[in-house]
Amino acid sequence: MSESRPKPPRARRRDLVVEQVADETLVYDLERHRAHCLSATAAWVWRHCDGATDAAALAARLGRTLGRDADEEVVRVALHRLARARLLEDPLPPLRARSLRSRREALKRVALLGISVLSIAAPAAGQAATCITRAACEAFPNGNPRCTGQPCCDVAGKFCRSQGCGQTCCCHV
Amino acid sequence: MEKLDRLGWAAGLNLVTYGVRIGIRTNRPEILERAASVMPPGCTRAAGRVADRILSLTVGGRDSNRNVRRFHLLYSDALPLARTHDLDEVFALLEDHVKLYVAETAPRLVFVHAGAVAWRGRAIVLPGLSYSGKSTLVAALVKAGATYYSDEYAVLDARGRVHPFPCALQERTETGTRAVPPTALGGAPGARPLPVGLVAVAAYAPHVSWRPRRLSPGRGILELLAHTVPARVRPKDALGALRSAVFAAPVLKGQRGEAVETAAALLRTLDAMDD
């Protein structure tokens, strides 16, 4: 029985804020509050995911655009990075490298072509603000909107939260 | 909120800071000035009775007639913020809450949790978490001749210029923090908005030298976004301001050692850009 070919990838467009910064592309995901920085090549792959062009065809076009070889395996790695960032409409089947060496070789080619997708979680207001002492955090009754994750000054790695606390907010992971 | 509105408030005032209108009302007129004194820098009295946020402060204390000790209560609109016998704690919470509210909602401005100083007409922005050494580095830069803008927020406009937020510098001590007025470091704080000349993401680590790598503009913006207060509520505004800020400014990232050496290196870097 033959495997059905995966659907050609389609770029997600809804609920995104996209900003061009020199040759990089910044994408803010309004649904998940994550921000991504796409290198020029990663952004090229993303923009050409039109739901009709499969990975092999993308690789051929990318190679012509860059003026050097770009194989299908490299494009598949790029697509997986975009999918992991939730920038494609549909999930992709898992990557299957023939061997660990083959996968390492593919990743080297990905790096040489400058394909990168860097992602961060956008902070909630409290998380980006000045830290709060534990005493100040515990002065808020539980459920208070100020328990929004402001970092606790005197408890490293913990944030002022409602969940997992008693009658007042507490410094929690 | 209606229940609070029906209480007899003895005094109130309206203030505006960075375009945000704050109303304060209380049952004790004599504490109104103290409440105004903990508002963000640049706060001025505003005419009218409309406010974006109303802070209601009921001062408790001992009621000698009934031998009862009443709590001090603080509300932000209808939401309780504090219920305590410690009035200093109430004012600390009031200050903290209003600062965060302004940072999140100031119209046309984007607050980044960062230190900021000015050097020869351009701003140096130092984003970082609390306890990353921002205040120490800001103090070292000011002592080296830079102009103080803030050790808490770099306030960006849509053109990417940095506006001053000259709160007292928070100097860490063994027992907590100490507020140091900017004038104690030398000179008056900055007053006018300036373009960004340099962004330095410099977390302190002992016994290291400042040997940063330069980030691409896109990655530099992500570094700043990670410290941007209104990132989630106004992402388009935030990205736009950050993009303008780094347009002509390198973003450097690395670990730094002692603040005095790092400050000198940052100023040399900015000077070298003019050569």
Chai-1 contact restraints between the chains, C-beta under 6 A:
chainA,res_idxA,chainB,res_idxB,connection_type,confidence,min_distance_angstrom,max_distance_angstrom,comment,restraint_id
A,V17,B,P235,contact,1.0,0.0,6.0,A-B,restraint_1
A,V17,B,K236,contact,1.0,0.0,6.0,A-B,restraint_2
A,E19,B,L239,contact,1.0,0.0,6.0,A-B,restraint_3
A,E19,B,R243,contact,1.0,0.0,6.0,A-B,restraint_4
A,V21,B,P217,contact,1.0,0.0,6.0,A-B,restraint_5
A,V21,B,G218,contact,1.0,0.0,6.0,A-B,restraint_6
A,V21,B,R243,contact,1.0,0.0,6.0,A-B,restraint_7
A,A22,B,P217,contact,1.0,0.0,6.0,A-B,restraint_8
A,E24,B,G218,contact,1.0,0.0,6.0,A-B,restraint_9
A,L26,B,G218,contact,1.0,0.0,6.0,A-B,restraint_10
A,Y28,B,P235,contact,1.0,0.0,6.0,A-B,restraint_11
A,H33,B,R232,contact,1.0,0.0,6.0,A-B,restraint_12
A,A35,B,L222,contact,1.0,0.0,6.0,A-B,restraint_13
A,A35,B,L225,contact,1.0,0.0,6.0,A-B,restraint_14
A,C37,B,G218,contact,1.0,0.0,6.0,A-B,restraint_15
A,C37,B,R219,contact,1.0,0.0,6.0,A-B,restraint_16
A,C37,B,L222,contact,1.0,0.0,6.0,A-B,restraint_17
A,I120,B,L222,contact,1.0,0.0,6.0,A-B,restraint_18
A,I120,B,A226,contact,1.0,0.0,6.0,A-B,restraint_19
A,A122,B,A231,contact,1.0,0.0,6.0,A-B,restraint_20
A,A122,B,R232,contact,1.0,0.0,6.0,A-B,restraint_21
A,P123,B,A231,contact,1.0,0.0,6.0,A-B,restraint_22
A,A124,B,R232,contact,1.0,0.0,6.0,A-B,restraint_23
A,A125,B,E104,contact,1.0,0.0,6.0,A-B,restraint_24
A,A125,B,V229,contact,1.0,0.0,6.0,A-B,restraint_25
A,A128,B,H113,contact,1.0,0.0,6.0,A-B,restraint_26
A,A128,B,H227,contact,1.0,0.0,6.0,A-B,restraint_27
A,A128,B,T228,contact,1.0,0.0,6.0,A-B,restraint_28
A,A128,B,V229,contact,1.0,0.0,6.0,A-B,restraint_29
A,A129,B,L100,contact,1.0,0.0,6.0,A-B,restraint_30
A,A129,B,V229,contact,1.0,0.0,6.0,A-B,restraint_31
A,T130,B,S130,contact,1.0,0.0,6.0,A-B,restraint_32
A,T130,B,E152,contact,1.0,0.0,6.0,A-B,restraint_33
A,C131,B,S130,contact,1.0,0.0,6.0,A-B,restraint_34
A,A139,B,A82,contact,1.0,0.0,6.0,A-B,restraint_35
A,A139,B,T84,contact,1.0,0.0,6.0,A-B,restraint_36
A,P141,B,P80,contact,1.0,0.0,6.0,A-B,restraint_37
A,P151,B,S130,contact,1.0,0.0,6.0,A-B,restraint_38
A,C153,B,S130,contact,1.0,0.0,6.0,A-B,restraint_39
